[in-house]
Amino acid sequence: MTDHATTDIGRLAAGLADGLIARRRDLHKYPETAWTEFRTASLAARALAAAGYAVRLGGEVVRRESMLGAPPAGELATHMERAAAQGGDPALIGRMAGGLTGVVGERCFGPGPVVALRFDMDANDLDEARDDGHRPHREGFGSVNAGAMHACGHDGHTAIGLGVAEILATLGDRLRGTVRLIFQPGEEGVRGAGPMADAGVLDGVDYLLGGHIGLRAPKTGQVVCGVEGFLATTKFDAVFTGMAAHAGAAPEQGRNALLAAANAALNLHAISRHGQGASRITVGTLHAGQGRNVIPAKAELQAETRGRTTEIDRFVFERAREVVAGAAMMYGVDHEIMVAGRSPSGRSDPGVVAVVRRAAEAMGCFSDIRDGVDMRASEDFALLLGAVQARGGLGAYLLLGSDLAAGHHNPRFDFDEACLVPGVELFARCAMACLNLPPRRG
């Protein structure tokens, strides 16, 4: 990559500033949660096609049989109708029926390595703050979709990804190799990476890049060039089924699912920690019962385990299975455990971290550049990264600094849009640098 080309990347990224902010705010206003990203995905597919990328979507890039935690068919149909009414492309939305909301854009610029960049699109299951102290509400781009909010910056990730697509397409005559841009649904709950990997979107990938706004880098001007470790995680739902009965006249005829779930919730948090690294368990929701004078016949809890390594997470999850089964036995109820998402541990490759550092230093706009941090959280990019590494490829997950109005997954979350242009430039520089590296596979 010539010095002239790198100068052009900065100039082109700066020229996208207004469009990046407008796109981010549009996506923020119409958030869509896991497997319902019909509007977002259709707009991404349309933008990629306009930039000259070969676009695959729907069942071409998401394996239906691998999907976890997808909403029921009726709910998905409602979300498709909403997406079209809110400006999505109806023809493209139709190709994603069933929640197959992944998109891949690819351009081949001649012989060379395959470089993939992954950007997540989904929002959180959260109601956004609606008062004038919250900038998105005050300036008219707060969420209009009840129960959904971009509280983790994925609206910014999608905007950055489409900006990178535009720049690389413009500079195509100076590139070699293949660029593959992966727009992923369902990162929240670590549900989306597995079905896309199972559909073959990583086939032939030599280098993989991903990243996040503001996480572990909460100041504009910071950049972390690679994550040193993700927590492995398993998300699960436990359903307890007992027998309803009159709470006053015949309580002995009932089997109390609520008490079984409550017992499980308490004892899940009593699972032993692991001596080989950090572990976590959290019961996030518990729903049970229908009336004060009816023995509760059904209860459901949603929980997650995490571990410093995949093995530690597996240990905690297996103990969780035992706790749930024991609680069900104690109260004479049936139980079922359903895995709703999972992702392994992982770490960035030093060689790609060095690529990111060189690109960040060359830009001259970052005041704080660090090689790595421990993520202390989970991200299903780790699944994609591990799959690429298992086939001989390399990858890294960078953290783009941004001032934050509130923490991630908070109703008042908002990030500094000044990070968008540097984000586009950094990813574009890293992609071009990786295209000039030797292929890792065959």
C-alpha positions as CSV (number, residue, x, y, z in Angstrom):
1,M,0.0,0.0,0.0
2,T,1.5,3.3,-1.1
3,D,1.7,6.5,1.0
4,H,-0.5,8.1,-1.6
5,A,-3.1,5.4,-1.0
6,T,-3.1,5.8,2.8
7,T,-3.5,9.6,2.4
8,D,-6.5,8.9,0.2
9,I,-8.1,6.7,2.8
10,G,-8.0,9.6,5.4
11,R,-9.4,12.0,2.8
12,L,-12.2,9.7,1.8
13,A,-13.1,8.8,5.4
14,A,-13.3,12.5,6.3
15,G,-15.6,13.1,3.3
16,L,-18.0,10.5,4.7
17,A,-18.5,12.3,8.1
18,D,-22.0,13.7,7.6
19,G,-23.2,10.5,5.9
20,L,-21.8,8.3,8.7
21,I,-23.6,10.3,11.4
22,A,-26.9,10.4,9.4
23,R,-26.7,6.6,8.8
24,R,-25.9,5.9,12.5
25,R,-28.8,8.1,13.6
26,D,-31.2,6.4,11.2
27,L,-30.2,3.0,12.5
28,H,-30.4,4.2,16.1
29,K,-34.0,5.4,15.5
30,Y,-35.2,2.1,14.1
31,P,-33.4,-0.6,16.3
32,E,-34.0,-4.3,15.7
33,T,-33.1,-7.1,18.1
34,A,-31.6,-10.5,17.4
35,W,-33.0,-12.3,14.3
36,T,-35.4,-9.3,13.6
37,E,-32.8,-7.0,11.9
38,F,-34.8,-7.0,8.6
39,R,-34.7,-3.3,8.0
40,T,-31.0,-2.9,9.0
41,A,-29.9,-5.9,7.0
42,S,-31.9,-4.9,3.9
43,L,-30.4,-1.4,3.9
44,A,-26.9,-2.8,4.4
45,A,-27.4,-5.2,1.5
46,R,-28.7,-2.4,-0.7
47,A,-25.7,-0.2,0.1
48,L,-23.2,-3.0,-0.5
49,A,-24.8,-3.8,-3.9
50,A,-24.6,-0.1,-4.8
51,A,-20.9,-0.1,-4.0
52,G,-20.3,-3.0,-6.4
53,Y,-20.1,-5.9,-4.0
54,A,-21.6,-9.3,-4.7
55,V,-24.2,-9.7,-2.0
56,R,-25.4,-12.8,-0.3
57,L,-28.1,-12.9,2.4
58,G,-30.7,-14.9,4.1
59,G,-30.2,-18.7,3.9
60,E,-27.1,-18.2,1.8
61,V,-25.2,-16.9,4.9
62,V,-27.3,-18.1,7.9
63,R,-27.8,-21.8,8.6
64,R,-31.4,-22.1,9.9
65,E,-30.7,-25.3,11.7
66,S,-28.0,-23.6,13.8
67,M,-30.1,-20.7,15.0
68,L,-30.7,-20.3,18.8
69,G,-33.2,-18.2,20.5
70,A,-35.2,-17.1,17.4
71,P,-38.6,-15.5,18.0
72,P,-41.7,-17.5,16.9
73,A,-42.8,-17.3,13.2
74,G,-45.7,-14.9,13.9
75,E,-43.5,-12.5,15.8
76,L,-40.9,-12.6,13.0
77,A,-43.7,-11.9,10.4
78,T,-44.7,-8.8,12.4
79,H,-41.2,-7.5,12.5
80,M,-40.9,-8.0,8.7
81,E,-44.0,-5.9,8.2
82,R,-42.6,-3.2,10.5
83,A,-39.3,-3.2,8.8
84,A,-40.9,-2.5,5.4
85,A,-43.1,0.2,6.9
86,Q,-40.0,1.9,8.4
87,G,-38.2,2.1,5.1
88,G,-36.6,-1.3,4.6
89,D,-36.4,-2.9,1.1
90,P,-39.4,-5.3,0.9
91,A,-37.9,-7.5,-1.8
92,L,-34.7,-8.0,0.3
93,I,-36.7,-8.4,3.5
94,G,-38.7,-11.2,1.9
95,R,-35.4,-13.1,1.2
96,M,-34.7,-13.1,5.0
97,A,-37.9,-14.7,6.1
98,G,-37.6,-16.8,9.3
99,G,-35.1,-14.4,10.8
100,L,-32.2,-15.2,8.4
101,T,-31.0,-11.6,8.8
102,G,-27.3,-12.0,7.9
103,V,-25.6,-10.2,5.0
104,V,-22.3,-10.7,3.3
105,G,-20.7,-8.4,0.6
106,E,-17.7,-9.5,-1.3
107,R,-15.4,-8.1,-3.9
108,C,-12.4,-9.8,-5.5
109,F,-9.6,-7.5,-6.6
110,G,-7.4,-10.2,-8.1
111,P,-5.1,-12.8,-6.6
112,G,-4.2,-12.5,-2.9
113,P,-5.5,-13.2,0.6
114,V,-9.1,-13.2,1.7
115,V,-9.7,-10.5,4.3
116,A,-12.9,-10.5,6.2
117,L,-14.3,-7.8,8.4
118,R,-17.3,-8.4,10.7
119,F,-19.8,-5.8,11.9
120,D,-22.8,-6.6,14.1
121,M,-26.2,-5.0,13.6
122,D,-28.5,-5.9,16.4
123,A,-29.9,-3.8,19.2
124,N,-30.7,-4.6,22.9
125,D,-33.9,-5.7,24.4
126,L,-34.3,-2.4,26.3
127,D,-36.5,0.7,26.4
128,E,-34.5,3.9,25.6
129,A,-34.6,6.9,27.9
130,R,-37.2,9.4,26.7
131,D,-36.4,12.8,28.3
132,D,-34.4,15.8,27.0
133,G,-31.4,14.9,29.1
134,H,-30.8,12.1,26.7
135,R,-29.3,13.4,23.4
136,P,-30.9,10.9,21.0
137,H,-34.3,11.8,22.3
138,R,-33.6,15.5,22.5
139,E,-32.3,15.6,18.9
140,G,-35.0,13.3,17.4
141,F,-33.2,10.1,16.7
142,G,-34.2,8.1,19.8
143,S,-35.7,4.6,19.4
144,V,-39.3,4.5,18.1
145,N,-39.5,0.7,18.6
146,A,-40.7,-0.3,22.0
147,G,-38.5,-2.7,23.9
148,A,-35.5,-2.2,21.5
149,M,-32.6,0.2,21.8
150,H,-29.1,0.5,20.3
151,A,-27.5,0.6,23.8
152,C,-24.2,-1.1,22.7
153,G,-23.1,0.9,19.7
154,H,-24.0,-1.7,17.0
155,D,-25.6,1.1,15.0
156,G,-22.2,2.7,14.9
157,H,-20.5,-0.6,13.9
158,T,-22.9,-1.0,11.0
159,A,-22.3,2.6,9.8
160,I,-18.6,2.1,10.0
161,G,-18.8,-1.1,8.1
162,L,-20.7,0.5,5.2
163,G,-18.2,3.4,5.2
164,V,-15.3,0.9,4.9
165,A,-17.1,-0.8,2.1
166,E,-17.4,2.5,0.2
167,I,-13.8,3.4,0.6
168,L,-12.4,0.0,-0.4
169,A,-14.6,0.0,-3.4
170,T,-13.3,3.5,-4.4
171,L,-9.7,2.3,-4.0
172,G,-10.3,-1.0,-5.7
173,D,-7.8,-0.5,-8.5
174,R,-5.0,-0.4,-5.9
175,L,-6.1,-3.5,-4.1
176,R,-5.2,-7.2,-4.4
177,G,-7.0,-10.2,-2.9
178,T,-10.6,-10.4,-1.8
179,V,-12.6,-8.3,0.7
180,R,-15.5,-10.0,2.5
181,L,-17.7,-7.8,4.7
182,I,-19.8,-9.7,7.2
183,F,-22.9,-8.0,8.7
184,Q,-24.0,-10.2,11.5
185,P,-27.3,-10.5,13.4
186,G,-27.8,-11.6,17.0
187,E,-24.5,-10.7,18.7
188,E,-26.4,-9.9,21.8
189,G,-27.0,-13.3,23.4
190,V,-24.1,-14.6,21.3
191,R,-26.5,-16.2,18.8
192,G,-25.5,-15.0,15.4
193,A,-21.9,-16.0,14.7
194,G,-22.4,-19.7,14.9
195,P,-25.2,-20.0,12.2
196,M,-23.1,-17.7,9.9
197,A,-20.0,-19.8,10.4
198,D,-22.0,-23.0,9.8
199,A,-23.2,-21.5,6.5
200,G,-19.6,-21.1,5.3
201,V,-19.1,-17.4,5.5
202,L,-15.5,-17.9,6.8
203,D,-14.5,-20.3,4.0
204,G,-11.1,-19.4,2.7
205,V,-10.6,-16.4,5.1
206,D,-6.9,-15.6,5.8
207,Y,-7.4,-12.6,8.0
208,L,-10.3,-11.5,10.2
209,L,-11.0,-8.2,11.8
210,G,-13.7,-7.0,14.1
211,G,-14.2,-4.4,16.8
212,H,-16.3,-2.5,19.3
213,I,-17.0,1.2,20.1
214,G,-16.3,2.3,23.7
215,L,-16.0,-1.0,25.4
216,R,-12.8,-1.0,27.6
217,A,-11.9,2.2,25.8
218,P,-14.3,4.8,27.2
219,K,-12.5,8.0,25.9
220,T,-12.5,9.4,22.4
221,G,-9.0,9.2,21.1
222,Q,-8.2,5.8,22.6
223,V,-7.7,2.6,20.6
224,V,-6.9,-0.9,21.8
225,C,-5.3,-2.9,19.0
226,G,-6.5,-6.3,20.1
227,V,-8.3,-8.2,22.8
228,E,-6.2,-10.5,24.9
229,G,-9.1,-12.6,26.1
230,F,-12.9,-13.1,25.8
231,L,-14.9,-14.8,28.4
232,A,-16.6,-18.0,27.1
233,T,-20.3,-18.0,27.8
234,T,-23.4,-20.2,27.6
235,K,-26.9,-18.6,27.7
236,F,-29.7,-20.9,28.7
237,D,-33.4,-20.9,29.7
238,A,-34.8,-23.3,32.3
239,V,-38.5,-24.1,32.2
240,F,-40.2,-25.8,35.3
241,T,-43.6,-27.5,34.8
242,G,-45.7,-28.5,37.8
243,M,-49.3,-28.8,38.7
244,A,-51.8,-26.0,39.5
245,A,-54.1,-26.4,42.5
246,H,-56.3,-24.4,44.9
247,A,-53.8,-22.7,47.2
248,G,-56.3,-22.8,50.1
249,A,-58.5,-25.8,49.7
250,A,-56.0,-28.3,48.2
251,P,-52.4,-27.1,48.1
252,E,-51.2,-30.7,48.6
253,Q,-52.5,-31.5,45.1
254,G,-50.2,-28.9,43.5
255,R,-46.6,-29.1,42.5
256,N,-45.0,-25.6,42.8
257,A,-42.9,-24.6,39.8
258,L,-42.3,-21.2,41.2
259,L,-40.6,-22.6,44.3
260,A,-38.5,-24.9,42.2
261,A,-37.3,-22.0,40.0
262,A,-36.7,-19.8,43.1
263,N,-34.6,-22.6,44.7
264,A,-32.7,-23.0,41.4
265,A,-32.0,-19.3,41.2
266,L,-30.5,-19.1,44.6
267,N,-28.4,-22.2,44.3
268,L,-27.2,-21.4,40.8
269,H,-25.4,-18.4,42.4
270,A,-23.9,-20.8,44.9
271,I,-22.0,-22.8,42.3
272,S,-18.3,-23.0,43.2
273,R,-15.9,-20.6,41.5
274,H,-13.1,-22.1,39.5
275,G,-9.5,-22.1,40.6
276,Q,-8.1,-21.9,37.1
277,G,-9.6,-18.5,36.2
278,A,-12.6,-16.2,36.4
279,S,-16.1,-17.6,36.3
280,R,-19.6,-16.0,36.4
281,I,-23.2,-17.1,36.7
282,T,-26.2,-14.8,36.5
283,V,-30.0,-15.4,36.6
284,G,-31.3,-12.4,34.7
285,T,-35.1,-13.1,34.7
286,L,-37.6,-15.3,36.6
287,H,-41.2,-15.4,35.6
288,A,-43.8,-17.6,37.3
289,G,-47.4,-17.9,38.5
290,Q,-50.8,-16.6,37.5
291,G,-52.6,-15.6,40.7
292,R,-52.1,-15.3,44.4
293,N,-54.4,-18.2,45.2
294,V,-53.2,-20.7,42.6
295,I,-50.2,-23.0,43.1
296,P,-47.9,-21.9,40.3
297,A,-47.7,-24.6,37.6
298,K,-45.1,-23.0,35.4
299,A,-41.9,-21.0,35.9
300,E,-39.1,-19.9,33.6
301,L,-35.7,-18.4,34.3
302,Q,-33.1,-17.0,31.9
303,A,-29.5,-17.3,33.0
304,E,-26.0,-17.4,31.7
305,T,-22.6,-18.8,32.7
306,R,-19.2,-17.4,31.8
307,G,-15.6,-18.5,32.1
308,R,-12.1,-17.3,31.5
309,T,-11.7,-20.3,29.2
310,T,-14.2,-22.5,27.4
311,E,-13.4,-25.3,29.8
312,I,-14.3,-23.2,32.8
313,D,-17.5,-22.1,31.3
314,R,-18.4,-25.7,30.5
315,F,-17.7,-26.6,34.2
316,V,-20.1,-23.9,35.4
317,F,-22.8,-24.8,32.9
318,E,-22.7,-28.5,33.8
319,R,-23.0,-27.6,37.5
320,A,-25.9,-25.4,36.5
321,R,-27.6,-28.3,34.8
322,E,-27.3,-30.3,38.1
323,V,-28.7,-27.5,40.2
324,V,-31.7,-27.1,37.9
325,A,-32.4,-30.8,37.9
326,G,-32.0,-31.0,41.7
327,A,-34.4,-28.1,42.3
328,A,-37.0,-29.7,40.0
329,M,-36.7,-33.1,41.8
330,M,-37.0,-31.4,45.2
331,Y,-40.4,-29.9,44.3
332,G,-41.6,-32.8,42.1
333,V,-41.8,-30.8,38.9
334,D,-40.5,-31.5,35.4
335,H,-37.8,-29.3,33.9
336,E,-36.3,-28.5,30.5
337,I,-33.1,-26.6,29.8
338,M,-32.7,-24.9,26.4
339,V,-29.4,-23.4,25.3
340,A,-30.1,-19.9,23.8
341,G,-26.6,-18.9,22.8
342,R,-22.9,-19.7,23.3
343,S,-19.5,-18.5,22.4
344,P,-16.0,-19.8,23.3
345,S,-13.0,-17.9,24.8
346,G,-10.4,-16.5,22.4
347,R,-7.6,-14.0,21.9
348,S,-6.3,-11.8,19.1
349,D,-3.2,-12.8,17.1
350,P,-0.1,-10.7,17.8
351,G,0.7,-10.3,14.1
352,V,-2.6,-8.7,13.4
353,V,-2.5,-6.6,16.5
354,A,0.8,-5.2,15.1
355,V,-1.0,-4.4,11.9
356,V,-3.6,-2.4,13.8
357,R,-1.0,-0.6,15.8
358,R,0.9,0.5,12.7
359,A,-2.3,1.7,11.1
360,A,-3.4,3.6,14.2
361,E,0.0,5.2,14.7
362,A,0.1,6.3,11.0
363,M,-3.2,8.1,11.4
364,G,-1.9,10.5,14.0
365,C,-5.3,11.1,15.6
366,F,-5.2,8.7,18.5
367,S,-3.8,10.0,21.8
368,D,-3.8,6.6,23.6
369,I,-2.8,3.5,21.7
370,R,-2.6,0.2,23.6
371,D,-1.7,-3.2,22.2
372,G,-4.3,-5.2,24.3
373,V,-6.6,-5.5,27.2
374,D,-8.5,-8.3,28.8
375,M,-12.1,-8.0,27.5
376,R,-13.7,-9.2,30.8
377,A,-16.8,-9.9,28.7
378,S,-18.1,-12.2,26.0
379,E,-18.5,-11.6,22.3
380,D,-19.4,-14.1,19.6
381,F,-16.7,-12.7,17.4
382,A,-14.6,-15.1,19.5
383,L,-16.4,-18.0,17.7
384,L,-15.6,-16.6,14.3
385,L,-12.0,-15.9,15.3
386,G,-11.5,-19.4,16.6
387,A,-12.9,-20.9,13.4
388,V,-10.5,-18.8,11.3
389,Q,-7.5,-19.6,13.5
390,A,-8.3,-23.4,13.5
391,R,-7.9,-23.3,9.7
392,G,-4.6,-21.4,9.8
393,G,-5.8,-17.9,9.6
394,L,-5.2,-14.9,11.9
395,G,-7.4,-12.2,13.3
396,A,-7.8,-9.5,15.9
397,Y,-10.6,-7.6,17.7
398,L,-9.9,-3.9,18.2
399,L,-11.6,-1.5,20.6
400,L,-12.4,2.0,19.3
401,G,-12.4,4.6,22.0
402,S,-15.3,6.9,22.5
403,D,-16.7,9.2,25.3
404,L,-19.9,7.6,26.6
405,A,-23.0,9.2,28.0
406,A,-23.7,6.1,30.1
407,G,-22.4,2.5,30.1
408,H,-23.3,-0.1,27.6
409,H,-26.7,-1.7,27.9
410,N,-28.0,1.3,29.8
411,P,-31.1,3.2,28.7
412,R,-29.0,6.4,28.4
413,F,-26.2,4.9,26.4
414,D,-24.8,7.2,23.7
415,F,-21.4,7.4,22.1
416,D,-19.3,10.3,20.7
417,E,-20.0,10.3,16.9
418,A,-16.5,11.8,16.4
419,C,-15.2,8.2,16.6
420,L,-17.0,7.2,13.4
421,V,-14.6,8.8,10.8
422,P,-11.4,7.4,12.6
423,G,-13.1,4.1,12.9
424,V,-13.8,3.9,9.2
425,E,-10.2,5.0,8.4
426,L,-8.7,2.5,10.8
427,F,-10.6,-0.5,9.5
428,A,-9.9,0.5,5.9
429,R,-6.2,0.9,6.6
430,C,-6.1,-2.5,8.4
431,A,-7.9,-4.2,5.6
432,M,-5.6,-2.8,3.0
433,A,-2.5,-3.8,5.1
434,C,-3.8,-7.3,5.4
435,L,-4.5,-7.6,1.7
436,N,-0.8,-7.0,1.2
437,L,0.2,-9.9,3.5
438,P,0.8,-13.4,2.3
439,P,-2.2,-15.7,2.2
440,R,-2.4,-18.0,5.2
441,R,-4.2,-20.9,3.6
442,G,-3.1,-23.1,0.7
